Amino acid sequence: MDIVVNEELKAYIDPLTAEEYDALERSILAEGCRDALVLWGDVLVDGHNRYGICRKHGLPFQTVQNTQFKSIEDVYLWMIDQHLGRRSISEFQRGVLALRKREIVAARRAQATPASPAPDEPVTATQPAIPGSAVPQPLDTREAVAKAARLSSSQVVLIEKIQKQAAPEVVAAVKAGEISINAAAAVASLPAEEQVAAAAAGKEELKQAAKRVRESKRKPRSEPHAEPPQEAVGSEDTVESLRQRVAALTAENLALRQQVAALQEQLLAHADGAGQAAEASAPF
């Protein structure tokens, strides 16, 4: 039979790296294609890399039909579950796949939920919108998504942020393992043009950009909330004017002290004069 390669299905899962592809090719050349390719009718669902390598070298392979597929969503869910069970994919990839699964499951459950009948209509049993397709358990909480992806809830939050805000260049960097999920989420906070520039400069610049974002968020917490006095942050002119004012006040204080001393001397002199006059008028 002719096998049909659906490019959308082929691209649904991130491709192997060059090193991974080379390792798979060496394994097939040495041991043959041991695992059967999974088909849905004549459409190839699983084994795109093995199929390409076998055709390239003229090697035989086996196929198996999955008769449980009733819709393309069934195929997507099966592909996601297969890859979530593998250890070779990264944490970011697992998070992305689990979030995709959440969307598919939510849409399927919405289709399977019967609409409320009009008041004058009899209530009748309804069938799912996709007959024969199972309705998986919902992933309606972040904890459920995290469990499906074998991640923490905080990692799921970061992956959601990367998907929503990160430039494609930053997403490519985290997929390639050049930066961590934490770093990519931090860089995603920057304007798009800054993200692109950092990614173009390489992984070290991406790491530095993430570090700057984190430091900028921590800085306000270490500073006092109260505004410093204006005099404390004044210019040189303000400092000089303060010096002049201090000098003027010092001179004024000195003048006041001199006046007080003069008054004290006058009082003493007056007291002495009064004493002498009293002595002169006193009878012998």
KEKE-3310 file (N, C-alpha, C; in steps of 0.2 Angstrom, whole numbers, plus 5000, padded with zeros to 4 digits):
npx = (5004:5002:5009:5004:5010:5006:5009:5005:5003:5016:5023:5018:5024:5039:5053:5067:5083:5099:5109:5101:5094:5104:5109:5098:5098:5110:5107:5096:5102:5111:5104:5092:5074:5066:5054:5037:5028:5015:4999:4985:4973:4979:4987:5002:5005:5014:5032:5039:5052:5059:5053:5057:5071:5072:5066:5076:5087:5083:5077:5068:5052:5039:5022:5007:4990:4981:4966:4958:4957:4946:4944:4954:4957:4958:4970:4979:4979:4983:4996:5002:5001:5009:5022:5023:5026:5039:5056:5065:5061:5062:5059:5052:5046:5037:5029:5023:5016:5007:4999:4993:4986:4977:4969:4963:4956:4947:4940:4934:4926:4917:4910:4904:4895:4879:4867:4857:4840:4826:4812:4800:4803:4805:4816:4829:4840:4857:4870:4888:4897:4906:4905:4909:4922:4931:4929:4941:4948:4946:4958:4958:4964:4979:4987:4983:4988:5001:5004:5001:5012:5023:5029:5031:5019:5022:5032:5023:5016:5026:5029:5017:5018:5029:5024:5014:5020:5034:5046:5047:5061:5066:5058:5063:5076:5074:5069:5079:5087:5096:5094:5086:5070:5066:5074:5070:5057:5059:5065:5055:5048:5052:5052:5047:5057:5069:5070:5072:5084:5092:5092:5098:5111:5116:5117:5123:5120:5107:5105:5111:5102:5091:5095:5097:5083:5078:5085:5081:5068:5070:5076:5068:5063:5073:5076:5072:5055:5052:5054:5069:5076:5075:5086:5096:5099:5103:5110:5127:5126:5116:5122:5133:5125:5120:5131:5135:5124:5126:5137:5133:5124:5132:5140:5130:5127:5138:5139:5128:5132:5142:5135:5127:5137:5142:5131:5131:5142:5139:5129:5136:5144:5135:5130:5141:5143:5132:5133:5145:5139:5130:5138:5144:5134:5131:5129:5142)
npy = (4994:5012:5023:5038:5053:5065:5081:5090:5082:5076:5087:5090:5086:5091:5090:5078:5082:5085:5077:5067:5062:5056:5046:5038:5034:5027:5016:5010:5006:4997:4987:4986:4991:4990:4993:4994:5004:5016:5017:5026:5021:5024:5034:5040:5039:5037:5036:5043:5047:5035:5029:5038:5035:5022:5021:5029:5021:5009:4999:4986:4987:4986:4988:4994:4994:5006:5004:5011:5025:5037:5050:5065:5071:5061:5055:5065:5066:5053:5053:5063:5057:5046:5053:5060:5050:5046:5048:5055:5068:5085:5095:5107:5103:5093:5101:5109:5099:5094:5105:5107:5095:5098:5108:5101:5091:5099:5105:5094:5089:5100:5099:5087:5089:5091:5103:5114:5111:5119:5127:5121:5110:5092:5082:5073:5059:5063:5061:5061:5073:5068:5053:5038:5042:5044:5053:5060:5062:5078:5091:5102:5110:5118:5110:5098:5098:5099:5087:5078:5081:5079:5089:5103:5114:5128:5127:5125:5137:5145:5140:5143:5156:5159:5153:5163:5175:5175:5179:5171:5167:5166:5156:5145:5145:5140:5128:5122:5120:5130:5139:5140:5136:5145:5156:5159:5163:5174:5182:5184:5194:5205:5219:5214:5217:5218:5205:5198:5203:5199:5185:5184:5188:5177:5163:5167:5180:5180:5174:5184:5194:5189:5188:5202:5206:5199:5205:5218:5217:5213:5224:5236:5231:5231:5244:5258:5263:5276:5292:5300:5315:5331:5339:5330:5324:5334:5346:5353:5366:5368:5362:5371:5383:5379:5378:5392:5397:5391:5397:5410:5409:5405:5417:5426:5420:5422:5436:5439:5433:5442:5453:5450:5448:5461:5468:5462:5467:5480:5480:5475:5486:5496:5492:5492:5506:5511:5505:5512:5525:5524:5521:5533:5542:5537:5539:5543)
npz = (5000:4997:5007:5016:5019:5031:5032:5042:5053:5054:5058:5070:5082:5089:5079:5078:5084:5075:5079:5086:5076:5068:5076:5077:5063:5062:5071:5064:5052:5058:5065:5059:5055:5069:5076:5072:5060:5063:5057:5051:5043:5027:5031:5038:5055:5066:5067:5057:5055:5055:5044:5034:5034:5031:5018:5012:5012:5007:5015:5023:5032:5045:5046:5056:5060:5068:5075:5083:5081:5078:5074:5069:5080:5089:5085:5087:5101:5104:5099:5107:5120:5118:5116:5128:5137:5134:5138:5132:5127:5131:5146:5143:5130:5135:5143:5133:5125:5135:5137:5125:5124:5134:5128:5117:5124:5131:5121:5116:5126:5128:5116:5118:5128:5132:5125:5134:5134:5126:5136:5131:5125:5124:5135:5128:5126:5121:5110:5109:5100:5092:5086:5094:5098:5112:5128:5136:5153:5160:5159:5168:5177:5183:5190:5186:5173:5175:5181:5171:5163:5170:5178:5188:5195:5194:5184:5173:5173:5169:5156:5149:5149:5141:5129:5126:5126:5122:5109:5093:5091:5104:5108:5100:5105:5118:5115:5109:5120:5123:5133:5149:5155:5165:5162:5149:5151:5158:5149:5140:5145:5140:5128:5111:5101:5108:5113:5101:5097:5108:5106:5094:5097:5103:5115:5127:5128:5129:5142:5150:5147:5153:5166:5169:5168:5180:5190:5189:5194:5207:5212:5217:5229:5238:5241:5251:5254:5257:5251:5248:5257:5248:5250:5252:5240:5232:5221:5217:5218:5228:5239:5241:5244:5256:5264:5264:5271:5283:5287:5288:5298:5309:5310:5314:5326:5333:5334:5341:5354:5357:5359:5370:5379:5380:5385:5398:5403:5404:5413:5424:5426:5429:5441:5449:5449:5455:5468:5473:5474:5484:5495:5496:5500:5512:5531:5542)
capx = (5000:5005:5009:5003:5013:5003:5014:5003:5005:5023:5026:5014:5029:5045:5058:5073:5089:5103:5112:5097:5093:5110:5110:5093:5100:5115:5104:5092:5107:5115:5099:5085:5069:5063:5047:5032:5026:5008:4995:4978:4971:4985:4991:5007:5004:5020:5037:5041:5059:5061:5050:5062:5077:5071:5066:5083:5092:5080:5077:5061:5049:5033:5016:5002:4985:4977:4959:4954:4956:4939:4945:4960:4959:4960:4976:4983:4979:4987:5003:5004:5002:5015:5028:5023:5028:5046:5061:5070:5059:5063:5053:5048:5042:5032:5024:5019:5011:5002:4994:4989:4981:4971:4965:4959:4951:4942:4935:4930:4921:4912:4906:4900:4891:4872:4865:4851:4834:4821:4807:4794:4806:4807:4823:4831:4847:4861:4876:4894:4897:4911:4903:4915:4928:4931:4930:4946:4947:4948:4964:4955:4968:4986:4990:4982:4992:5008:5004:5002:5018:5028:5032:5028:5014:5026:5035:5018:5015:5032:5029:5012:5020:5033:5020:5010:5024:5041:5047:5049:5068:5067:5055:5068:5082:5073:5068:5086:5091:5101:5092:5082:5063:5066:5077:5066:5051:5061:5067:5049:5045:5055:5049:5049:5063:5074:5070:5075:5091:5096:5092:5103:5117:5118:5114:5126:5117:5100:5106:5112:5096:5086:5098:5095:5076:5077:5088:5076:5062:5072:5079:5064:5062:5079:5076:5067:5049:5051:5058:5075:5075:5078:5093:5101:5101:5104:5116:5133:5124:5112:5127:5136:5121:5119:5137:5134:5119:5129:5142:5129:5121:5138:5142:5125:5127:5144:5137:5123:5135:5146:5130:5126:5143:5142:5126:5133:5147:5135:5125:5141:5147:5130:5129:5147:5142:5126:5136:5149:5135:5127:5143:5146:5129:5129:5132:5148)
capy = (5000:5018:5027:5045:5057:5071:5086:5093:5077:5076:5093:5091:5084:5094:5085:5076:5086:5082:5071:5062:5058:5052:5041:5033:5031:5022:5011:5006:5003:4991:4982:4986:4995:4985:4995:4995:5011:5016:5020:5027:5020:5024:5039:5038:5043:5037:5033:5047:5047:5028:5028:5041:5032:5015:5023:5032:5015:5003:4994:4984:4989:4984:4993:4991:4999:5008:5004:5015:5032:5039:5057:5068:5073:5055:5054:5070:5064:5047:5056:5067:5052:5042:5057:5062:5044:5045:5051:5059:5075:5090:5098:5112:5100:5090:5106:5111:5094:5093:5111:5105:5090:5102:5112:5096:5088:5104:5106:5088:5089:5105:5096:5081:5091:5092:5109:5115:5111:5124:5125:5117:5104:5086:5081:5067:5058:5065:5058:5065:5076:5064:5046:5033:5045:5044:5059:5059:5066:5085:5094:5109:5114:5119:5105:5092:5098:5098:5080:5075:5083:5077:5095:5107:5119:5134:5127:5125:5144:5148:5138:5146:5163:5158:5152:5169:5182:5175:5179:5164:5166:5164:5149:5141:5144:5135:5121:5119:5119:5135:5143:5136:5138:5151:5161:5161:5166:5181:5186:5185:5200:5211:5220:5209:5218:5216:5198:5196:5205:5195:5179:5185:5188:5170:5160:5170:5187:5178:5173:5190:5198:5186:5191:5209:5206:5197:5210:5224:5215:5213:5230:5240:5228:5232:5251:5260:5266:5283:5296:5304:5322:5334:5341:5324:5322:5341:5348:5356:5373:5367:5361:5377:5387:5377:5380:5399:5398:5389:5402:5416:5408:5405:5424:5429:5418:5425:5443:5439:5432:5448:5458:5448:5450:5469:5470:5459:5472:5486:5479:5475:5493:5500:5489:5495:5513:5511:5503:5517:5531:5522:5522:5540:5545:5534:5543:5540)
capz = (5000:4997:5014:5015:5025:5032:5034:5048:5058:5054:5061:5076:5087:5087:5075:5081:5083:5070:5083:5087:5069:5066:5080:5074:5057:5063:5074:5059:5048:5061:5067:5055:5058:5074:5078:5067:5059:5065:5052:5052:5036:5024:5034:5043:5062:5070:5063:5051:5054:5053:5037:5029:5034:5027:5011:5009:5011:5004:5020:5024:5038:5046:5048:5060:5060:5075:5073:5088:5079:5075:5071:5069:5087:5092:5083:5091:5108:5105:5098:5113:5126:5116:5117:5135:5140:5133:5142:5127:5126:5136:5150:5139:5126:5139:5145:5127:5123:5140:5136:5119:5126:5138:5123:5114:5129:5133:5115:5115:5132:5126:5110:5121:5133:5128:5126:5138:5130:5127:5141:5129:5122:5129:5136:5125:5126:5116:5109:5108:5093:5088:5089:5095:5101:5120:5131:5141:5159:5159:5162:5169:5182:5181:5193:5182:5167:5178:5183:5164:5160:5175:5179:5194:5193:5192:5177:5168:5172:5165:5149:5146:5148:5135:5123:5125:5125:5119:5102:5090:5092:5110:5109:5097:5110:5124:5113:5108:5126:5124:5139:5153:5155:5169:5158:5143:5153:5160:5143:5137:5148:5137:5121:5106:5097:5113:5113:5095:5097:5112:5103:5088:5100:5106:5121:5133:5129:5132:5149:5153:5147:5159:5173:5170:5170:5187:5194:5189:5198:5214:5215:5221:5235:5242:5242:5256:5251:5258:5246:5252:5257:5242:5251:5252:5233:5229:5216:5220:5220:5234:5244:5242:5247:5263:5267:5265:5276:5290:5289:5290:5305:5314:5311:5318:5333:5336:5335:5347:5360:5358:5361:5377:5383:5381:5390:5404:5406:5406:5419:5430:5427:5432:5448:5453:5450:5461:5475:5475:5476:5490:5500:5497:5504:5519:5536:5546)
cpx = (5004:5004:5009:5006:5010:5007:5012:5004:5012:5026:5023:5019:5035:5050:5064:5079:5094:5107:5108:5095:5098:5111:5104:5095:5105:5112:5100:5097:5110:5110:5093:5080:5065:5056:5043:5030:5018:5005:4988:4975:4978:4989:4996:5006:5011:5026:5040:5048:5062:5059:5055:5068:5077:5070:5072:5088:5089:5079:5069:5059:5042:5028:5011:4996:4982:4970:4955:4953:4949:4939:4952:4962:4961:4968:4981:4984:4983:4995:5006:5005:5008:5022:5029:5026:5036:5050:5065:5068:5061:5057:5049:5043:5036:5027:5019:5014:5006:4997:4990:4984:4975:4966:4960:4954:4945:4937:4931:4924:4915:4907:4901:4895:4884:4870:4858:4845:4829:4816:4802:4797:4807:4814:4824:4838:4851:4868:4882:4894:4902:4909:4909:4921:4927:4932:4935:4944:4949:4955:4963:4958:4975:4989:4989:4987:4999:5009:5005:5009:5024:5032:5029:5023:5017:5029:5029:5016:5020:5031:5023:5014:5025:5029:5016:5015:5031:5041:5049:5057:5070:5064:5060:5074:5080:5071:5074:5090:5096:5100:5087:5075:5062:5068:5073:5060:5053:5062:5060:5045:5047:5051:5051:5055:5069:5075:5074:5082:5095:5097:5098:5110:5120:5115:5117:5122:5110:5100:5107:5106:5091:5089:5096:5087:5075:5080:5084:5070:5064:5074:5074:5062:5067:5079:5071:5061:5049:5056:5063:5073:5078:5085:5098:5103:5102:5110:5122:5131:5120:5117:5131:5132:5120:5125:5137:5130:5122:5134:5139:5127:5126:5140:5137:5125:5133:5142:5132:5127:5139:5141:5128:5131:5144:5137:5127:5138:5144:5132:5130:5143:5141:5129:5135:5146:5137:5129:5141:5145:5132:5132:5145:5141:5128:5133:5138:5146)
cpy = (5006:5021:5034:5048:5064:5076:5089:5088:5076:5081:5094:5090:5087:5088:5084:5081:5082:5076:5066:5058:5054:5046:5036:5030:5026:5015:5006:5003:4997:4986:4982:4990:4990:4987:4996:5002:5010:5020:5021:5026:5019:5030:5037:5042:5043:5033:5037:5047:5040:5027:5032:5038:5026:5016:5025:5026:5009:4998:4992:4987:4986:4989:4990:4997:5000:5009:5008:5022:5033:5046:5059:5069:5067:5053:5059:5068:5057:5049:5059:5062:5048:5046:5059:5056:5043:5050:5056:5066:5079:5092:5103:5108:5096:5095:5108:5106:5093:5099:5110:5100:5093:5105:5107:5093:5093:5105:5100:5087:5094:5102:5090:5083:5093:5099:5109:5115:5117:5122:5120:5111:5098:5085:5074:5066:5060:5061:5063:5067:5072:5057:5042:5036:5046:5051:5059:5064:5073:5087:5101:5113:5114:5113:5098:5092:5097:5090:5076:5076:5081:5083:5098:5112:5126:5133:5127:5133:5147:5147:5142:5153:5163:5158:5159:5175:5181:5175:5172:5162:5163:5157:5144:5140:5139:5128:5118:5118:5124:5139:5139:5139:5145:5157:5164:5165:5173:5185:5188:5191:5206:5212:5215:5210:5217:5209:5195:5197:5201:5188:5179:5185:5182:5169:5164:5177:5185:5177:5179:5194:5195:5188:5198:5210:5204:5202:5217:5223:5215:5219:5235:5237:5229:5239:5253:5263:5273:5287:5300:5311:5325:5336:5336:5322:5329:5341:5351:5363:5373:5366:5367:5382:5385:5379:5388:5400:5396:5394:5408:5415:5408:5412:5427:5427:5421:5433:5443:5437:5438:5453:5456:5449:5457:5471:5468:5464:5478:5486:5478:5482:5497:5498:5492:5502:5515:5510:5509:5523:5530:5523:5529:5544:5542:5538:5539:5538)
cpz = (5000:5004:5012:5021:5025:5035:5041:5054:5059:5058:5068:5082:5084:5084:5080:5080:5078:5073:5084:5081:5067:5070:5078:5068:5058:5066:5069:5054:5051:5063:5064:5059:5063:5076:5072:5066:5060:5060:5054:5045:5032:5026:5039:5050:5066:5067:5057:5050:5052:5046:5032:5028:5030:5020:5008:5008:5009:5009:5021:5031:5039:5048:5052:5060:5067:5073:5078:5086:5075:5072:5072:5076:5091:5091:5086:5098:5109:5104:5104:5119:5124:5118:5125:5139:5139:5137:5138:5126:5132:5140:5147:5134:5129:5141:5139:5125:5128:5139:5130:5120:5130:5133:5119:5118:5130:5127:5115:5120:5130:5121:5113:5126:5130:5130:5130:5133:5131:5132:5138:5125:5126:5129:5133:5126:5120:5116:5108:5101:5089:5090:5089:5098:5109:5122:5136:5147:5158:5162:5164:5175:5180:5184:5189:5176:5169:5179:5176:5161:5164:5177:5186:5191:5191:5186:5172:5167:5168:5157:5146:5145:5141:5129:5121:5123:5122:5111:5099:5091:5099:5111:5106:5101:5115:5121:5111:5114:5127:5131:5143:5152:5159:5165:5152:5145:5155:5154:5139:5140:5144:5130:5116:5102:5102:5113:5107:5095:5102:5109:5098:5091:5103:5113:5127:5134:5131:5139:5153:5153:5152:5165:5174:5172:5177:5191:5195:5193:5205:5216:5219:5228:5240:5244:5247:5252:5252:5253:5250:5252:5251:5244:5251:5245:5229:5225:5220:5222:5227:5240:5246:5246:5254:5267:5269:5271:5283:5292:5291:5297:5310:5315:5315:5325:5337:5338:5341:5354:5362:5361:5369:5381:5385:5386:5397:5407:5408:5412:5425:5432:5431:5439:5452:5454:5455:5467:5477:5477:5482:5496:5501:5501:5511:5525:5539:5553)
residu = (MET:ASP:ILE:VAL:VAL:ASN:GLU:GLU:LEU:LYS:ALA:TYR:ILE:ASP:PRO:LEU:THR:ALA:GLU:GLU:TYR:ASP:ALA:LEU:GLU:ARG:SER:ILE:LEU:ALA:GLU:GLY:CYS:ARG:ASP:ALA:LEU:VAL:LEU:TRP:GLY:ASP:VAL:LEU:VAL:ASP:GLY:HIS:ASN:ARG:TYR:GLY:ILE:CYS:ARG:LYS:HIS:GLY:LEU:PRO:PHE:GLN:THR:VAL:GLN:ASN:THR:GLN:PHE:LYS:SER:ILE:GLU:ASP:VAL:TYR:LEU:TRP:MET:ILE:ASP:GLN:HIS:LEU:GLY:ARG:ARG:SER:ILE:SER:GLU:PHE:GLN:ARG:GLY:VAL:LEU:ALA:LEU:ARG:LYS:ARG:GLU:ILE:VAL:ALA:ALA:ARG:ARG:ALA:GLN:ALA:THR:PRO:ALA:SER:PRO:ALA:PRO:ASP:GLU:PRO:VAL:THR:ALA:THR:GLN:PRO:ALA:ILE:PRO:GLY:SER:ALA:VAL:PRO:GLN:PRO:LEU:ASP:THR:ARG:GLU:ALA:VAL:ALA:LYS:ALA:ALA:ARG:LEU:SER:SER:SER:GLN:VAL:VAL:LEU:ILE:GLU:LYS:ILE:GLN:LYS:GLN:ALA:ALA:PRO:GLU:VAL:VAL:ALA:ALA:VAL:LYS:ALA:GLY:GLU:ILE:SER:ILE:ASN:ALA:ALA:ALA:ALA:VAL:ALA:SER:LEU:PRO:ALA:GLU:GLU:GLN:VAL:ALA:ALA:ALA:ALA:ALA:GLY:LYS:GLU:GLU:LEU:LYS:GLN:ALA:ALA:LYS:ARG:VAL:ARG:GLU:SER:LYS:ARG:LYS:PRO:ARG:SER:GLU:PRO:HIS:ALA:GLU:PRO:PRO:GLN:GLU:ALA:VAL:GLY:SER:GLU:ASP:THR:VAL:GLU:SER:LEU:ARG:GLN:ARG:VAL:ALA:ALA:LEU:THR:ALA:GLU:ASN:LEU:ALA:LEU:ARG:GLN:GLN:VAL:ALA:ALA:LEU:GLN:GLU:GLN:LEU:LEU:ALA:HIS:ALA:ASP:GLY:ALA:GLY:GLN:ALA:ALA:GLU:ALA:SER:ALA:PRO:PHE)
# end
